[in-house]
Amino acid sequence: MTTNTHSERPTTEGGFVSVLRHDVPASLVVFLVAVPLSLGIAVASGAPLIAGLVAAVVGGVVAGAIGGSVVQVSGPAAGLSLVVADLVQTYGWRATCMITLLAGVAQLLLGVCRVARAALAVSPAVVHGMLAGVGAVIALSQLHVVLGGNPQRSAIENVAELPAQIINNHSHAVGVGVLTIAVLLVWGKVPSPLRTIPAPLVALLVAALTAAALGWDVTRVDLSQSLDGWVSPLWPQGDWHGVVSAVMLVALLAGVESLLCSVGVDRLHDGRRADLDRELTGQGVANIVSGALGGLPVAGVIVRSTTNVRAGARSRWSAILHGVWVLLFTLCFAWAVQLIPMEALAALLVFIGVKMVDLGHIPHLRGHGEAPVYIVTFATVVLVGLAEGILIGLVLAALLALRRLTSITVQVIQDPDGRWHGRFGGSLTFLAVPRITAGLRGIPKGAAVDLELNIDFMDNAAFDAIHAWRLEHERSGGTVEIDELHDEWYSLAASGARVLPSKSPPRVPERWWLPWAYRRPRSTQAIPVEIPWAHGTGAERAGHPVPGDVAPELLAGAGEFHLRTAPLIRPILTRMARKQEPSHLFITCADSRIVPSLITSSGPGDLFTVRNIGNLVPRHGAAPPDDSVVAAIEYATRVLGVRTVTVCGHSGCGAMAALLAGGVKAAEMPGLERWLRHGGHSLDRFAATPAAGDVEPLDRLCRLNVIQQLENLATYPEIADLTRRGSLELVGLYFDIAAARVHVLDRGHFEPVSAHDTQE
């Protein structure tokens, strides 16, 4: 990870230059975004409009100066608008300010106690579902304002009243709203120089000027009462349990949103990482000040923070200055705000609300089995309320986590020779005992049994169930062999030792990389692979071998993949199911001893692999032509945009041995004979290159062949152009099979004089 070379404060001349060059322009961009959003969030919260501007000033100046993130921008957050609106209706505005102040005190104490990291334990599915629900509620309520009406008390009532509101809409209000949303949608497609002006600001300006020019009958923003009638916070009246709950709800929601925003913003820059405890402390101080000055609750806002980073901010001075600009605007140009139609602000909120319902999170959550948490949280927030939605979402997330922790796999199968295999996977607790005993009960007495325990925990009840069955089975004349792939829970318990969770990482199953012939016999028996025609009629199966009759190792290996590897790799494959983005084109031999993913420690999506006899690359325009390799080169460079092309040869290559022996007879293998003609240049290079030390002729040709294929690659115009521009690198690898070592061949002069062992 790179470190930020820019000073956090302009303490030197270079620091001042950096602030003037980067932070001042960025602060102006964020200021232009913050003003309309702050006004809109104040409208959605049912608070005085000035409260949104106060929160923007305090969030920028106070949280920006004290917080733990140097580029995060704080202010009023749309995610808190429902909570604030409910508090305003329940306790009144002045009491809501006091609740904000007390929430800041709570955040300050939590930050001092250094518990910020604990907030990251909240399931992202709950957070995204909550924000989506809040966005839907905001959009539904403000849609009534766009149509010239008033929002109802709940989302259900807003939906129910929407048809009548559409029929009885106020035409001028609708015109302003439609114009505002149209500008927001179109502005992202205008030329880039114009896009430096934030879309919300442009939309409000266009709506205000159009309404004034056409004389439309619209409701104007009114700041006069807010500016003239500032009031101090007032202690809330009512049940103190409700007040405490409100304080903690505001503190936790604002804190979690700020901390998650800090983590998200850290991914956008390579500077100093956020200090989360300091950030929570800064947010607490900002909420104390905002509540005391009559502002909305303050939290880190991802929209403004992202804008800040993309605008080139280098230090916290950008956030601070943005707050200063908001303050100067409020004091000097408040009259300009009063030209904005309320319907335009409502349309802006509708747009923001719809954007908050980001369905793009669902595919990622589905891959981890958390989509139900998102959906339930979203639905409960919309239909019931924010606090209830968060609580139910957290409970459901906890239940799903508990279910995963207690879920097990129990599979018992029999070999054709009569030997039985049982596989137990997961966490074996007392909840698993019924399934364990049911699976073991199906094994007949006197049978030879292999039990494979692929588990991460076993409690006493599960051990007793397995151990008691084992003793009884052995008394009846059977045999039981137990194999534990990870920590030896059963062995330790059976020996009477104290069973504790291992402090070291679990043992990786040691057989996954072994050839089938080297594994123990029972490991080649796996869960049957589901094949569409396997259970069909005789006509459907005609011409197809029955699973188990042919290639039992292959099917067994697929079964082991389903059992062990698939659960681990499924989330990754789900994310890349629609698109591949490999960084390397890897050309290697079809030799069965070469496993590219094994010798490069690569995973799915890393290598775009081409395998052929002898890892040959026919020269551009060579005869006979080979479109397979050409097609791979074209697709990898023109479509996938790979950064590296690697040719990997190996010792003892059969194709090179055939070349040394004079080729193969065309009558016996005509296709192979034609293909090996592409290795003629490698043979010529071998004849022209002096022998090197005690290197065997075959291995010398294998190495020279890699160098020659790199030269052949350079005959392709796109390869030559990309390498000349520095956009593509050619790499030669040589795998010594007997030594299990990978060598990097010198690719600058295409001579094998400088071979380097890779780090092991």
N, C-alpha and C positions, 0 to 999 in steps of 0.2 A: 504493500500500500504506500502510495506516495504521500509525502507530507506537504502541507501548505507552506509555501515560501513567502506568502504575503503576511505582513504584520497585522495583528488583530487590531491594533490602534495606530493611528498615524503619528508615532512617536519620533519618526525620523523624516528627513526630507523625502526619501523614497516612499515612506508611508503616506505622507500627504499627497504625493503625486499619484499613488495608487488609489487613494480615496477620491481625488478629483477626477481621475480618469475612469474608474470603474464604479465606485459606490454611489457617487452623486447621480450619474445618469440612471443607474439601476433604481435608486430611491425615487426618482421622478416617475419612472414607469410603474413602480408598485403603488405610489401615491395615486396615480390616475386610475388604477384598478381598485384601490381601497375605498375611495369616496363613494362611488355608486353602490358597491357591495355593502358597505357599512350602513348606508341609508336603507337599502333593501332589507337587510337582516333586522334592522330596527322595526321596519314595518311588519315583517313576519313575526316578530317577537311581541308585538303589541305595546312596544315601549315608545317613549318620546324619540323623535328622529335624532335629536342631538345626542342621545345616549349612544347611538352607533358611532358617531364621530368621536365622542369622548373615549370610547373603548379603543378605537383605532389609534388615537394619539397615545394613550397610555400603553397599549400593546406594543407600539413601535418604540417609544422612548424608554419606558421602564423595563418591559420584558426584553427588548432588544439590548439594553445595556447590561442587564443582570443575568439574563438567561444563559443556558449552557450551549446553545447552538449559535454559531456566528453568522449564519445566513437565514435562519428561520425568521419569518415575519408573523407576529401575533396580532390579534384583533378580535372583533366579534365574529363568532363562527355560526354558520347556518345550522350545524348539528345541534346547537344548544337552543335554537329558537323555540322549539316546542316546549322545552322545560321552562324557559323564561315566560312564554305566553301563559302557561298554566299558573306560574307563580304570580304573575301580574293579576290574573283574574281572581286568584285565591287570597292574596295578601295585599295587593296594591303595589304601585310602582316603588314608593319609598321603602317599603318593607323588602321588596325584591332587591333593592340596592344593598340593604343590610345583609341579606342572605348571600349576595355576591361577595361582600366584604368578609363575612365569616367563612365562606368557602375558600377565600384566599388565605385566611389564617390556617385553615386545615391543610391546604396545599403546602404552605410554608413549613408547617410542622412535619409533614410527610417527607418533604425534601430534606429537612435537617436530619431526619431519622434515616435517610439514605435507603428508601424503599422504592425508588422509582423503577428499578428493574422489574419489580414484582408486577407492575402494571402491564408489562409486555406479555404476561401470562394469559391475558384475555384473548380468547379465540378471535382471530381476524374475521372469521365468519360472522361472529356477533357484531363486531364493529361495522363491517360492510353492510350487514343486514339492517343495523340500526340507522346508518346514514341513508341507505336507500329508502327505508320507511319514512324517515324525516323528510327526505326529498319529495316523496309521493304526497305526503300530507301538505307540505308547503305548496306544491304545484296545484293540488286540488283546491286548496283554500284561496290562493291568489288568482286562480282562473276566474272565480266569481268577480273579483275586483276588475280584472281585464274586461269582463263582460258588462261592467257598469253596476254590479250589485255588491252584496256584502257576503263575506265568508260565513259558513255555518259553524256550529260548535264541534263537529266531528267529521272525519273523512267520509263516513257512511252518509251523513246528512248532506255533505257537499256533493257526493255522487248522486244522491236521490234528487236534489234540487237543481242539478245541472241542466236537465232538459228544459225546465221552465225558464231558467236563467238564459239559456241560449235563445229561446223564443222571444223573451222580453228584453233582449240586450239593448244597451245604449250604443248606437251606431258610432258616435265619436270615440267613445271609450274603446270599442273594439278596434277601430282604425288605429288608435295609438298603440294598442297592444300588439296587433298584427305587425305594424311597422317596426316596433321595437324588436320583436322576435325575428323578423325577416333580416334586419340589420345584423343581429347576433349570428344568424346562420350564414349569411353571405360574407361577413367580414373575414372569416378564416380563409377565403379563397381569393382575396384581393392580392395584388403584388406585395412582396415582402416589405418594401420600405413603408407602405401604409400600415402594415400590420403591427408596426411598433407602437401605434396608438391603440390602447386596449379596446376591445370590442364593446364592453359595457358602457364605457364613456361615450363612444361614438353613437351607440344606440340611444342613450338618453338625450344626447345633444340633438340628434336627428328628430327624435320624437318631440322634444320641447320646441324646436324651431318650426317643425311642421304644424304642430297644434297652434302655435302663435300666429303663423302666417295664414292659416286657413280659418282662424277664429273658432276652432273647435271648442265645444263645451266640455271641459275636463276639470278634474279636481287637482288643485295645485298643492305642492309640498309647502307646509307652513312651519317655519322654524321660530317664529316670533315668540310664541309662548315658551318654548324650550329655552331660548336665549334670555328671556326676561324673568322667567320664574323658576330659577334653580332652587331645588329643595334638598335638604340634607337627608341622609338615610334615617329610617325610622324602625325601631325594634318591632318585629312581627308579632301580631296578636293572634292567639289561638293555641291549639294543642302543641306543646313543645316537642312531642314526638314527631309531628309533621314537620316542624321547623328544622329539627335536627336531620331528619331524612332529606329535606330539601337541600340543606347545606351540603351534606355528604354527596348527594346526587350531582349537584353542580360541581363540587370539588373533583369528584372522581371522573365524571364525563369530560370536563375541561382538561383535567390532568392526563387522562388516557389519550384523548385526541391530540394533545400537545406532544406527548412522548412518541406516539406513533408517527406523528408528522416529522419529528426530529429524526427518527430512524429512517423514514422514507426520504427525507431531504439529503441525508448522508450518502445515499446511493447516487445522488445527482452531481456530486462534486468530489474532488480528491483532496480536499483540505482537512483541517482538524475535525475529528469526530466529535459528536455532541456529548457533553457531560450531562447525563439525564437527571441526576440528582440536582445539579445546579439549575437545569432547565425547569424542573418542578418548583424549585425555590423561587426562581424569577417569575414564573407564572403566578405563584402565590402572592408575591409582593404586588404584581401588576393588578391582580383582582382586588386586593385590599384598596389600592389607590383608585381603581375604576369604580368600585362600589361606593367609596367615600365621595367621589366627584359626580355620582349619578350616571355612571356608564354601564353598558352591558357587560356580562362576564367575558373574560378574555381567554383565548386559547390560541395555540399555534394553528395556522390556517394553511392547508396544503396548496391552495390556488395561489395565494400571494407569495408563499415561500418558493414554489416552483418558478413563478414569474421572476422573483428576485434572483434566483440562480441563473436562469436563462438570460436575464438581462446583464449578467456579468458581475454581480456582486462578489466582493472578495472578503469583506469583513462585516462586523455587526453595525458599522456606521451606516450602511444602506438602510437597515431596518429603523435605526434611530432617526435618520434624516427624513424617512418617509413619514414618521410620526410628526416631525416638525412641520413638514409641508401641509399635512392635514390640519394641524393647529392654525397655521397662518391662513389657510383657505377658509376655515371656519370663522376666524375673526375678521377677515377682510372681504371675503366674497360670499358670505352666507346668503346675500340677496340673490345670487345666481342660482342657488339651489331651489329657491321658491319658484323658478320658472319650469321645474321638472313636473310633468303630470304624474299623479299617483298611479295612474293606469300603466305608465311606462315602468315605474318601479315594480309594480305587480307582475308585469310581463317579464321583467328581468328575473324576478323570483321564480316564476314558472319555468323559465329556461334553466336556472340554476337547479331547481328541484328535479327536473327531468334528468339533468346531467348527473345528479347524485345517485340516481337509480342506474348504477353501472352494472349491467348484466355480464360484462366481460369477466367479472370475478367468478361467475358460476362454473365455467369449465375447469378452472384451477381448483376450486373447492370440491367439485365433483370427483376429481382425481384423487382427493384425499378423503372422500366420504363425508364431507362437511356441508354439502349443498343443503340438506334438510335444516341445518342450523340457520343458514342464511335465510331460507324461505320462511321458516317459522318466526324468526326474529322480525323480518320484514312485515309479515302479515299481522303479527301481534302489535307492532308499533302503529301500523295503519289503523287497525280495527279496535284496539283497546287503549293503548297509551305507550309512551316512551319507556317509563320505568318498568312497566309490566313486560314490555317486549324485551328489554335488556335482561331482566331477571329470568324469564322463560328461556331466552336464548342461552344464557350461561348455564342454566340447569340442563338443558338439552345437550349442550356441548360436553358438560361433565358426564352425563349419562352415556353418550356415545364413546367418550374416552374410556369410561369404565367398561363398556361393552367390548371395546377393542382389547383392553387389558385382560379381560376374562374370556375372550373368544379363543377357541381351540379348534384344531383339526384332528379328527380321529379317523384313520383309514386302515382297514384290515383287509389284506388280499392273500391269495394262495398261489404259489408257483405251480406250474404243470407237474413238477416232481413231488408235490405234496407239502413242501415247506411253506410255513405261514410267515407273513410279514405284517407288523403293525407299526404305524407311524403316528406319533402324537406330536403336535406342534402348537406353540403358543405359551400361555401361562396356565399351568395346571394348578388350580385352586379347588377348594371344596365345591365350588359351583360346577366344576367339570367332572366330578366323580360319577354322576349318573351316565354321562356319555362314555367315560372311560370304562366303566364296568359293562355297559352295553356292548361296546366294541370287543372287549376281551371275552365276553360270554360266548361269542360266536366261534371261538377257536376250540376245536374238539380236544378232548383229553388225549394225552400221549403224543401230541404233535410237536414237531421241532419248530420253534418260534424265534424270530428275530424282532426285537422291539427297538425302534429308532426314536429317540427322544430329542426332537429339535425344539427345545424349550428354553425360555429365559427365566422361569421361576417355577418352583414346585413347593406347595405347602404340605403340611403334615397329613392332611386328609387325602390328598392325591397320592402321596407316597404310600400311605397305608393301603389304599385301594390296589395299587400296582403291586406292591410287595406281597400282600396277602394272596393275590391271585397267582403270583409267581411261585410262592411256596406251595400252594395247593396244586398247581400245574406240574411242578417237579415231583411232588409226592405221587402223582398219578402216572409217572413214567415219562413225562414230556421233558423237553429241554428248552431253556429260555436264555437267549443271549441279548444283552442290553447294550446299545450303543448310544452315547450321549454326544451330540455334535457341539454343544457349547459347554458351559460350566457343568460340572458333574454333581448335579443336585441329588440324583438317586444314589450314586455311589457313596457320597458323603453320608447321606441319611442312613443307608444300609450298614455302613461301618460304625455308626454310633457317634460320628463326629458332629460338632456343632455346625449347622448349616447356616451360612450367611451369604448374602449376595456378594459376588466377586467384585473386588475393587479394580480389577483389570478388565480391559475390553473383552467381550465374548470371543471365544475361539472361532475363527472363520472355518467353516466346514472344509476339511483338508482334501476332499475328493473331487471337488467340482472341476478342477483343471486336469485331472488324470485321464488318460485314455480309457476307454471302456474295458479293455483287456487287463488293465492294472488294478481295477477296482475289485473290492470283495464281491463275491457272487450276489449277495442280497441287494447290493446297491444298484444292480442292473434291473431289478424289479421295481417298477415305479407305478404310479397311478395310471390306469389306462387312459390313453389320449382319445378324446371324443372326435370321431371322424364321421362325416355326414352319412356315408353309405355303410357304416359298420353294423347298423342294426336294421338294414333294409331287407327287402325280399331277395330271393335268388337272382331274379332278373336285374335288380338294381346293382347287385354285387358282381355281376358277371364281368370277368376280366379284371377285377380288383382283388388283391390279396387281402386276406382277413388279418386285422391287427393281431400281432402275436405270432402269426405263421411266418412272417417275413420281417427282417430288421428289428428284432426285439430290443437290441441295444438302442436303436434310434428312438423307438417309441418310449423306452424306459427313460432315456435322457430327456425327452420332452416332458414326461411325467414329473421328473425331478425338477425341471425348470418351473413347471406349474406350482409345485409344492414349495420350493425354496426361494427361487430367484424372482419369479413373477410378482409376488407381493411386495418385494423391495423395489423393483424397477418400474412397476406399473405407473406410479405418479409421474415419473420422468417421461415415460413413453406417452402418457396421456397428453402431456404438455406439448410434445413435439409430433403428435400424430398427424397433424395437417401440414407440416412443413419441415423440411430438413435444411440445416445450415451447417454443413461440415466445413472444416477449415483446411482439410488436407485431401488431395487426391493421392491414393496409396495404390501403387502398381506393384504387385508381387506375384510369386509363383503359385501355381495350383497345387504344389506339393502338399500332401496331407499333414506334414510335420510343421508347417508354417501356420501359425494362428495369429493374425495381425493384432487383434485386440489384446492377446496375451503378451506379446513381445513389446507392445507400445503402451500397455496399461490404459488403453482407450475404452470408451464406452459408446453406447448408441448415439449416433449423430455426429461423432467426431471424424470418422474416416469415410470417404467415398471410395470404395475399394474396387479395383479391377484385378482379377486373377487369371493368369493364362500360363501355358507351358513355357517355362524359362523366363518369366517376367519380361517378355520382349515388347518393345515399342517400335512397330514398323515405321520407317522413315516417312516423312510427308510425301505423298505421291508414289510410294513404293508399290512394286508389283510382286506377287499378287496383292491386291488391296485387302485391307482388313478394316471394315467399318466399325467393328466392335470397339477397338481401342480408340479410333478416331472419334467416335460418338461420345465416348466417356470423356476424352480430353475437351471436346467442344462444350459438352454440357457442364463439366466441372468449372471451366474457366469463364464461360459466357453467361451461364444461368446461376450457378451456385457461388461463383466468385471466390473460389478457394485461394488461399494465400501461399500454399506450399504443394508442390508435386514431389512425391517421394517414390523412388524405385528401390525395392528391397529384394536383393538376391540372397542366396543361401549356399552353404557348403553342400557338396555332394549332389548338385543339381543333375537330375537325369537328362534334361535337355542338353546341358553343356557336355555331359559325358557322351551323348549321342553325336554331338558335333565333333568332339575329339576323335571319335571312332569312325568318322566319315559319313555321318548321317544315318538315316534309316532307309530301308528299301521301299520305294514308292508302291510296289506291288502289294506289300504287306500292310502298310499304313499310309495311304496316299495323302490324307489330310495332314497328318503329322509331318510328312516329308515336305509338303508345300509350306507349312508354318515355319519349320526350322530354317528355311531359306532366309528368313528375317534375322537369323543369328549369324549370317555370314560376316557381317562387319565386326562382330565380336571376335570371330575366329581370326580374321585378318589382323585385328589389334593384338591378339594373343601372339601371333607369329612375329609381329614387328616389335614386341616388347621383350626386353631381356628378362631372363629368369631372375627371381628375387629370392636369394637365400635358400632356405630349405622348404619353401612353399611348394606343395604338390601341384603338378600341372593342372589338375581339375579345379582345385580351389583357386588357383591363379586365374584361370579362365572365368570362374564364377564371379570373382571380384571385378575383373576387367569388363565382364558383360554388363555389370551395373553401371560402370563409367560410360560404356558405349551407349547404353539406353538413355542416359542423361543427354548425351550428344544428339541422339536421335530425336529426343523431345525438342531440342532447340531448333530442329528443322521445321517445326510447326510455326507459322507466322504469328499466331496469337500468343504462343509461349514465348517466342523470341521478343515480341513487343513488350509483354508484361514484365519479363525479367530485366529487360533494358531499362524500363521505367522504375524498377524497384518494387513493383506491386506483387511479384511472384518470386518464390525461391525454389530452386531445385536441390533436392537432397538425395544422396545415395546411402543406403543402409546395406549392411552385409550381416547375415545371421549365421553364426557358427553353431550348428546344431549340437555337435558333441559337447562343446563347452557352454552351451546355453548363454552365449554372449552376443550383444548387438554392437557392431562397429559402424562408425560414421566415416564414410569415404570422403576424401577431399573433393569438394565440388567446384573449387575455383579453377584448378588446372586440369580437372578430370584425370588425375593420376592417383593411383592408390599408394602414394608414398607417405601419406600422413593419415594413418588410421588411428582413431581415438576410441577408446572404450567408453561407453556411456556409463554414467553413475549408476551403481547398483543399489 
